[in-house]
Amino acid sequence: MNKTLLIHLVLLDTCVFALGQTKPEINVIYGEEHIFTVETPQNWINDKKAAESIGLVSFFYSKDDKDKAKKSYFYAMGYDKDEHNSDLATFMAGDLKTFKKKYPDLTYEEIKVGVTGGVIDGRMLSFDNLSDRYREEVIYMETEYSILVFSFSTFTKEDYLNYQPVFDAFTSSFKYRGNDPKPYLEWLKSRN
């Protein structure tokens, strides 16, 4: 096969692949002192109405689970630091206390998470032996001024195994944009 034909086939294959793909929905999550983005996974829904009803800004579940009463889900959220969550250890201790109160028999494992670009520390708590769900995993990331949280909750082992790779891809889509959301908000305002 000559090089020209090979290049044309590669380009054609790339174009066909690109035509079958849809651009992921980019979700911007911000507070007074943080801004980051995550992508909605393909075939998943970011149910912003449900998120708002429970005090979140994002709430993701599989389109296949749309009609289920109990949906496995994940979300991303940011919290600006204050006296109650002045660092990652304090924030996680508060979360752990809440989990232990709700689930007295829980077991958990803490895992160090790799960090990059503006994130100074990262940990994951993986909770088992929960009375109302199969498993919950929470990734905590600390920036200079905020704590960022990514939570993944499943109600069955099957959902956990099926959706764990989706959650991994979701957290891999995370991009920390900094501690000042004002330029983004001004840009957004100028578009309206």
Backbone bond lengths (Angstrom), bond angles and torsions (degrees), N, CA, C in turn:
res aa  C-N    CA-C-N  psi(-1)  N-CA   C-N-CA  omega(-1)  CA-C   N-CA-C  phi
1 M - - - 1.459 - - 1.527 107.54 -
2 N 1.348 117.52 132.23 1.458 118.20 -178.77 1.527 110.83 -80.33
3 K 1.350 115.18 161.15 1.461 121.41 -175.76 1.519 112.16 -60.74
4 T 1.318 118.16 -39.68 1.463 121.37 -178.39 1.526 111.07 -62.39
5 L 1.325 116.59 -46.01 1.460 120.67 179.02 1.526 110.26 -63.50
6 L 1.321 117.08 -41.00 1.461 121.55 179.27 1.529 110.34 -62.39
7 I 1.324 117.15 -44.28 1.468 120.78 178.59 1.524 110.29 -62.29
8 H 1.328 118.52 -43.32 1.458 121.49 179.05 1.534 110.99 -62.93
9 L 1.317 117.53 -40.81 1.463 120.51 178.60 1.525 111.39 -65.17
10 V 1.322 116.96 -42.12 1.464 120.83 177.79 1.519 109.86 -63.11
11 L 1.332 117.52 -44.73 1.466 120.63 178.75 1.524 111.45 -63.90
12 L 1.327 117.49 -42.67 1.458 121.49 178.38 1.523 110.39 -62.03
13 D 1.332 116.58 -45.10 1.465 121.16 178.40 1.527 110.49 -61.09
14 T 1.322 117.27 -42.32 1.459 121.42 178.78 1.520 110.74 -63.15
15 C 1.344 117.34 -42.53 1.471 121.30 179.52 1.528 111.16 -65.49
16 V 1.324 117.41 -43.67 1.470 120.97 178.96 1.520 109.92 -62.51
17 F 1.344 117.07 -43.96 1.455 120.94 177.98 1.526 110.29 -61.02
18 A 1.330 116.47 -45.87 1.464 121.07 -178.61 1.523 111.23 -62.61
19 L 1.331 117.82 -36.81 1.460 120.48 179.49 1.524 112.12 -65.47
20 G 1.326 117.21 -31.66 1.457 121.45 -179.29 1.519 113.16 -79.02
21 Q 1.305 117.66 -14.25 1.459 121.98 -177.20 1.529 110.61 -94.43
22 T 1.312 115.69 148.32 1.452 120.19 172.46 1.526 107.46 -113.24
23 K 1.311 114.99 147.70 1.454 119.33 178.70 1.526 108.78 -68.17
24 P 1.321 116.90 135.30 1.466 118.20 179.25 1.532 110.94 -70.31
25 E 1.307 115.04 149.64 1.464 120.60 174.87 1.523 107.76 -73.07
26 I 1.329 116.34 127.39 1.460 121.53 178.20 1.527 107.33 -94.59
27 N 1.322 115.82 128.50 1.462 122.25 179.70 1.516 108.82 -108.73
28 V 1.321 117.15 126.70 1.456 122.88 179.14 1.522 107.95 -100.59
29 I 1.312 115.76 124.01 1.465 121.56 179.74 1.520 107.32 -120.73
30 Y 1.326 115.98 127.35 1.459 118.27 -176.09 1.523 111.09 -149.85
31 G 1.332 113.72 162.53 1.452 123.48 174.27 1.514 106.98 -139.50
32 E 1.303 116.84 -163.06 1.464 119.95 179.56 1.534 111.78 -62.29
33 E 1.354 116.04 -34.18 1.462 118.91 -173.56 1.531 113.94 -131.73
34 H 1.326 116.47 31.78 1.462 120.08 174.35 1.525 109.74 -159.84
35 I 1.319 114.66 151.42 1.458 121.41 173.17 1.530 107.01 -152.72
36 F 1.344 115.25 131.30 1.455 120.25 176.85 1.517 109.42 -150.20
37 T 1.330 114.68 165.73 1.460 119.94 179.11 1.526 109.84 -125.66
38 V 1.321 114.32 151.74 1.469 123.39 171.61 1.522 107.04 -141.37
39 E 1.318 115.75 154.23 1.466 120.77 179.61 1.526 110.12 -99.31
40 T 1.334 115.94 140.12 1.455 120.46 171.44 1.527 106.80 -71.34
41 P 1.328 118.11 124.09 1.470 119.44 178.99 1.534 111.43 -62.04
42 Q 1.321 115.49 150.47 1.461 120.95 178.34 1.531 109.03 -60.07
43 N 1.317 116.07 135.72 1.469 124.54 -178.47 1.525 112.96 68.54
44 W 1.323 116.39 23.75 1.457 121.99 174.64 1.522 108.76 -121.49
45 I 1.312 116.02 160.64 1.461 123.75 -178.87 1.523 108.57 -117.87
46 N 1.323 116.43 135.96 1.462 120.73 167.83 1.528 105.18 -99.49
47 D 1.309 116.90 98.90 1.467 123.30 -176.73 1.525 108.82 -84.70
48 K 1.325 116.28 88.15 1.462 121.83 -175.05 1.523 112.32 -68.11
49 K 1.325 116.30 -30.51 1.469 120.09 178.19 1.533 110.13 -66.55
50 A 1.332 116.71 -46.18 1.471 120.49 177.07 1.527 110.11 -63.41
51 A 1.326 116.56 -40.40 1.466 120.72 179.21 1.519 110.54 -58.51
52 E 1.311 115.83 -49.37 1.465 120.69 -178.70 1.527 111.43 -60.16
53 S 1.334 116.79 -37.64 1.469 120.13 -177.75 1.531 112.65 -66.75
54 I 1.344 117.50 -19.51 1.467 120.13 178.44 1.534 112.32 -115.24
55 G 1.322 117.10 17.32 1.457 121.74 174.41 1.513 115.54 80.13
56 L 1.339 116.97 22.58 1.458 121.00 178.22 1.528 109.76 -114.07
57 V 1.326 116.61 173.68 1.463 120.62 175.24 1.527 111.50 -110.52
58 S 1.329 116.49 -11.69 1.467 120.14 177.65 1.524 109.05 -144.97
59 F 1.336 115.18 149.31 1.464 120.86 179.04 1.526 106.54 -157.64
60 F 1.330 116.79 104.86 1.458 122.87 -171.78 1.523 111.40 -105.66
61 Y 1.338 115.79 136.32 1.459 120.79 172.10 1.522 108.98 -148.72
62 S 1.325 115.03 160.66 1.459 121.53 -177.79 1.527 111.02 -68.24
63 K 1.335 116.35 140.47 1.470 120.03 175.15 1.522 110.83 -58.21
64 D 1.331 116.98 -31.18 1.466 121.19 179.06 1.525 112.12 -65.67
65 D 1.328 117.28 -21.62 1.467 121.67 -177.74 1.529 112.71 -98.92
66 K 1.311 116.71 6.57 1.465 121.40 -173.01 1.530 113.00 -50.48
67 D 1.331 117.92 -39.08 1.462 121.11 -176.20 1.530 114.01 -95.19
68 K 1.317 117.73 1.73 1.465 120.45 178.34 1.527 110.28 -74.70
69 A 1.326 116.40 142.44 1.461 120.58 176.17 1.534 110.51 -67.94
70 K 1.344 116.91 -42.70 1.469 122.17 177.54 1.518 108.28 -112.34
71 K 1.326 115.52 110.76 1.457 121.43 -178.26 1.530 109.91 -103.20
72 S 1.304 117.03 135.42 1.451 119.48 167.32 1.523 106.39 -69.47
73 Y 1.323 116.89 143.53 1.463 119.32 -170.85 1.520 111.04 -150.96
74 F 1.312 114.43 168.22 1.446 120.65 164.31 1.520 110.04 -145.22
75 Y 1.331 114.79 162.73 1.461 120.06 178.61 1.521 109.56 -148.35
76 A 1.328 114.48 163.92 1.462 121.96 174.07 1.521 107.29 -128.19
77 M 1.320 115.89 141.11 1.459 120.60 -176.57 1.523 108.37 -152.05
78 G 1.307 116.93 153.20 1.454 122.09 175.33 1.509 110.23 -125.14
79 Y 1.328 116.36 144.12 1.465 122.47 179.20 1.518 108.18 -130.56
80 D 1.322 117.22 122.49 1.454 120.06 175.85 1.526 108.81 -70.64
81 K 1.316 115.96 144.16 1.459 120.63 -178.19 1.529 110.97 -68.22
82 D 1.325 115.08 145.74 1.456 122.75 172.15 1.522 107.16 -149.24
83 E 1.321 117.88 -167.42 1.473 119.63 -177.04 1.533 112.90 -65.15
84 H 1.341 118.47 -22.22 1.459 121.58 -179.23 1.535 112.60 -88.28
85 N 1.308 116.87 -20.06 1.469 120.34 178.50 1.520 108.91 -140.32
86 S 1.328 115.03 63.21 1.462 121.04 -173.93 1.519 113.87 -76.84
87 D 1.330 117.02 -16.80 1.459 120.51 176.37 1.527 108.48 -156.94
88 L 1.324 115.89 174.55 1.459 120.68 -175.14 1.529 112.14 -61.86
89 A 1.323 117.34 -43.24 1.470 120.73 -178.16 1.527 111.04 -61.47
90 T 1.321 117.72 -43.04 1.464 121.88 179.60 1.526 110.93 -65.02
91 F 1.334 116.52 -44.98 1.463 120.82 179.73 1.531 110.67 -61.67
92 M 1.336 116.27 -47.67 1.460 120.00 -179.09 1.528 111.65 -64.79
93 A 1.329 117.85 -37.58 1.469 120.96 178.21 1.532 110.06 -61.80
94 G 1.330 116.90 -39.39 1.465 120.48 177.36 1.526 111.46 -65.28
95 D 1.325 116.86 -42.69 1.464 120.81 177.78 1.529 111.08 -63.81
96 L 1.310 115.78 -44.14 1.458 120.51 -179.21 1.530 110.84 -62.33
97 K 1.308 116.78 -40.33 1.475 121.49 177.56 1.533 110.09 -60.90
98 T 1.342 116.76 -43.26 1.469 121.58 178.47 1.526 110.89 -63.49
99 F 1.332 116.79 -44.77 1.467 121.07 178.77 1.528 110.61 -61.50
100 K 1.329 117.48 -45.05 1.466 120.97 -177.89 1.528 111.43 -65.54
101 K 1.310 116.54 -33.05 1.467 120.14 177.94 1.531 110.23 -67.87
102 K 1.327 116.57 -42.35 1.464 121.15 -179.16 1.532 111.94 -76.12
103 Y 1.335 116.59 -35.77 1.468 122.32 -176.71 1.539 109.25 -126.55
104 P 1.325 118.26 81.91 1.471 120.41 -175.54 1.534 114.35 -59.77
105 D 1.332 118.06 -25.83 1.464 120.97 -177.49 1.530 113.60 -98.14
106 L 1.312 117.16 11.38 1.463 119.15 -175.84 1.512 111.64 -64.05
107 T 1.319 113.79 155.09 1.460 121.61 168.95 1.528 105.61 -123.98
108 Y 1.311 116.33 153.81 1.464 118.61 179.74 1.518 110.64 -151.64
109 E 1.313 112.68 160.26 1.459 121.47 176.51 1.525 107.27 -128.30
110 E 1.321 116.40 136.98 1.472 120.86 176.30 1.521 108.78 -105.12
111 I 1.329 115.83 132.81 1.461 122.16 -176.92 1.528 108.66 -129.47
112 K 1.320 116.86 133.91 1.467 121.85 175.10 1.524 108.69 -71.70
113 V 1.322 116.48 138.72 1.467 122.67 -178.58 1.528 108.23 -115.28
114 G 1.312 117.26 138.09 1.460 121.43 176.60 1.520 111.08 -66.24
115 V 1.319 116.85 146.07 1.467 121.72 -177.71 1.525 110.72 -130.02
116 T 1.326 115.09 153.59 1.464 121.88 177.01 1.522 109.69 -147.98
117 G 1.302 115.76 166.37 1.457 125.38 168.49 1.514 118.68 38.18
118 G 1.320 118.70 76.55 1.451 121.87 175.72 1.520 114.06 91.22
119 V 1.321 117.54 -14.49 1.463 121.19 176.97 1.524 107.06 -94.38
120 I 1.347 116.84 126.86 1.464 120.08 -173.55 1.526 113.92 -100.97
121 D 1.332 117.64 -17.58 1.466 120.57 177.15 1.518 108.60 -156.99
122 G 1.325 115.75 151.35 1.453 120.11 179.16 1.517 111.50 -149.90
123 R 1.324 116.54 136.71 1.468 123.04 -179.93 1.527 108.73 -141.88
124 M 1.335 115.09 156.42 1.459 120.05 173.11 1.517 108.49 -129.26
125 L 1.334 115.46 137.21 1.454 121.64 170.57 1.519 106.83 -109.68
126 S 1.326 116.27 126.73 1.459 122.26 177.77 1.525 107.17 -110.95
127 F 1.342 116.58 112.56 1.462 122.83 -174.67 1.520 111.34 -99.02
128 D 1.335 115.91 133.19 1.467 123.49 175.28 1.528 108.82 -126.45
129 N 1.329 114.66 174.36 1.460 122.30 177.13 1.533 111.05 60.06
130 L 1.324 114.87 45.17 1.468 121.84 179.27 1.526 108.43 -95.93
131 S 1.305 117.08 140.96 1.466 120.31 -173.26 1.525 114.18 -73.94
132 D 1.325 118.66 -23.54 1.468 119.90 -175.00 1.531 114.72 -120.53
133 R 1.315 117.05 10.08 1.469 120.88 179.17 1.516 110.18 -158.98
134 Y 1.311 115.75 164.81 1.467 120.03 -178.93 1.528 111.28 -75.21
135 R 1.323 116.45 -52.89 1.464 120.39 -176.89 1.527 109.70 -156.86
136 E 1.328 115.14 151.98 1.459 121.32 171.69 1.516 107.56 -136.54
137 E 1.339 114.83 133.64 1.456 120.80 176.60 1.514 108.22 -123.51
138 V 1.325 115.52 133.25 1.463 120.54 -177.57 1.519 108.29 -127.45
139 I 1.325 115.29 124.26 1.465 121.56 175.16 1.524 107.45 -101.50
140 Y 1.326 114.93 129.95 1.462 122.38 179.56 1.523 108.00 -115.48
141 M 1.327 116.59 131.83 1.462 120.91 176.46 1.524 108.36 -128.03
142 E 1.313 114.89 136.33 1.461 120.15 -179.68 1.522 110.42 -108.79
143 T 1.328 115.33 132.30 1.460 121.63 170.17 1.528 106.48 -111.72
144 E 1.300 117.15 -178.01 1.458 119.93 -178.33 1.533 111.85 -58.45
145 Y 1.346 116.75 -38.26 1.454 120.27 -173.22 1.528 114.89 -118.57
146 S 1.339 118.37 -1.93 1.463 119.87 -172.46 1.530 112.60 -146.07
147 I 1.335 113.88 164.14 1.456 122.57 170.67 1.524 106.48 -117.90
148 L 1.330 116.82 127.05 1.463 122.59 -179.83 1.529 107.68 -108.06
149 V 1.329 115.98 137.33 1.464 120.72 -173.52 1.522 109.73 -127.92
150 F 1.339 115.12 135.03 1.465 122.90 175.46 1.527 106.47 -127.02
151 S 1.325 116.83 116.69 1.461 120.87 -175.61 1.526 110.62 -116.97
152 F 1.329 115.52 139.78 1.471 123.54 -179.20 1.520 107.58 -130.51
153 S 1.327 116.77 119.38 1.454 121.41 -176.31 1.521 110.34 -128.19
154 T 1.355 116.04 131.97 1.462 120.26 179.49 1.524 110.19 -129.36
155 F 1.317 114.57 153.59 1.459 120.52 -178.00 1.516 112.99 -104.60
156 T 1.341 117.62 -12.88 1.462 121.69 178.11 1.528 109.73 -138.22
157 K 1.311 114.99 157.17 1.464 120.18 176.68 1.526 110.12 -63.49
158 E 1.328 116.26 -39.04 1.463 120.86 179.57 1.527 111.18 -59.73
159 D 1.337 117.13 -46.22 1.465 120.32 177.19 1.522 110.87 -62.26
160 Y 1.330 116.41 -40.47 1.462 119.25 179.38 1.533 110.37 -58.89
161 L 1.313 116.43 -48.56 1.467 120.42 -178.79 1.533 111.79 -65.60
162 N 1.331 117.10 -38.73 1.466 121.14 -179.99 1.522 113.00 -72.01
163 Y 1.323 116.66 -37.97 1.468 120.08 -172.01 1.517 114.61 -97.97
164 Q 1.327 118.17 -10.76 1.467 119.65 178.03 1.534 111.47 -57.67
165 P 1.345 120.08 -45.57 1.471 119.20 177.80 1.535 112.54 -63.19
166 V 1.323 117.52 -31.46 1.465 121.12 178.48 1.529 109.39 -68.51
167 F 1.340 116.25 -43.06 1.466 119.80 177.83 1.524 110.60 -63.87
168 D 1.318 117.40 -39.96 1.468 120.70 176.93 1.533 110.70 -59.46
169 A 1.330 116.73 -44.04 1.473 120.94 178.98 1.527 110.02 -66.38
170 F 1.327 116.29 -39.04 1.474 121.16 178.59 1.524 110.50 -60.19
171 T 1.335 117.09 -49.74 1.465 119.04 -179.61 1.535 111.16 -68.60
172 S 1.326 117.01 -28.42 1.471 119.76 176.06 1.523 111.61 -68.96
173 S 1.341 117.44 -23.61 1.464 120.53 178.77 1.531 111.89 -78.69
174 F 1.327 117.39 -8.70 1.467 123.35 -179.17 1.526 111.02 -60.06
175 K 1.327 114.73 131.54 1.468 121.26 174.87 1.520 107.41 -134.81
176 Y 1.329 115.34 116.47 1.465 120.33 177.14 1.518 108.16 -78.81
177 R 1.323 116.81 124.43 1.471 121.60 -175.68 1.523 113.27 -101.39
178 G 1.331 117.65 -4.41 1.453 120.17 175.95 1.517 113.45 125.32
179 N 1.330 114.40 -174.54 1.460 119.91 -176.75 1.525 113.13 -105.70
180 D 1.333 116.83 12.43 1.464 120.36 -179.94 1.528 110.28 -132.09
181 P 1.328 117.44 99.57 1.466 119.68 -179.66 1.531 114.05 -79.09
182 K 1.341 118.31 -4.70 1.468 120.71 -174.33 1.530 114.10 -57.30
183 P 1.340 120.03 -45.56 1.477 118.39 178.94 1.532 112.37 -58.42
184 Y 1.334 116.88 -40.03 1.466 119.91 178.18 1.521 110.42 -65.01
185 L 1.322 117.60 -44.24 1.472 120.77 -178.25 1.530 110.66 -65.75
186 E 1.332 117.47 -37.36 1.462 120.63 177.21 1.529 110.16 -66.66
187 W 1.333 117.27 -42.17 1.460 120.96 177.48 1.535 110.34 -61.44
188 L 1.339 115.90 -44.94 1.466 121.24 179.58 1.533 110.79 -60.73
189 K 1.327 115.88 -43.10 1.470 121.23 179.61 1.527 110.55 -63.55
190 S 1.331 116.74 -38.38 1.472 120.25 -178.94 1.527 111.78 -68.16
191 R 1.337 117.70 -24.79 1.464 121.66 178.96 1.518 112.21 -76.86
192 N 1.327 117.13 -24.18 1.473 121.02 -178.52 1.460 110.65 -87.43
